[in-house]
Amino acid sequence: MIPSVPDNILEGALVFSRMKRDLPNWFWITKLSGERTISPTNLARMMDTAVKFMKSSSEIGKNPSSL
């Protein structure tokens, strides 16, 4: 999908993208509503999702910056 990032890295990363992909931490940026979608103007939700992801990663011993 993204040629410069290996799939095994993307599978464990938090991704906000305009491309839809069926991975648990992949959020589709779109004006459509649905599961794992975020409006392009909803920056508060993006920030909240990112903070929760980093806290969760920290609790299980992963370094979010290395994902």
N, C-alpha and C positions, 0 to 999 in steps of 0.2 A: 504494500500500500504506500508506504513512505520509503523510497529506495535507500535513504541514508541511515535508517534505523532498522536493525534486525527485528523480525517478528517476535522472537523470544523476549526481547526488551519491551516491546510494545504491549505484550500480554500482561506484564506486571506493572505497567505504568498507568498513571492517570492521564487521559488524553481528552482534550476538547478539540473537536474537529468538524469541519464542514462535510466530511465524508462519513457516511454511516457505516458502522462496523459492529458486529455482534460479539463484543467482549465486555466483561463486567465493569471495567473501569474506563470505558470508552463512552464519552458523551457527545452526541450529535448536536451541533450548533445549528438551529433551524427555528423558523417561526411556527412550524408545525408542532402540535402537542403530542406527547407519547412518552413511552418508557425511555429513560436515559436521553431525553432531549432537553436542551436549554436554549432559551431565547438569546439571540446575540446581544440583547441589551440588558440581560439579567446578570450583571456583574456580581451582585451580592450573592446570588446562588452559586456562581462559579467559585467565588472566594470561599464560601462556606464549604463547598464540596472539596476544594483543595486542602483546606485546613483539616477537615475530618480525615481525609486520605493520609495526610502527613502524620497526624496523631496516631492513626491506626497502624501505619507503617512503623512508627517509632515503638509502639507497644509490642509489635511482633519481631522487632529487632532488625528491620530493614532501614537503610538510609534512603529516604525519598529522592535525594539528589543523585543517587547512583542508579535509579531505576530507569 
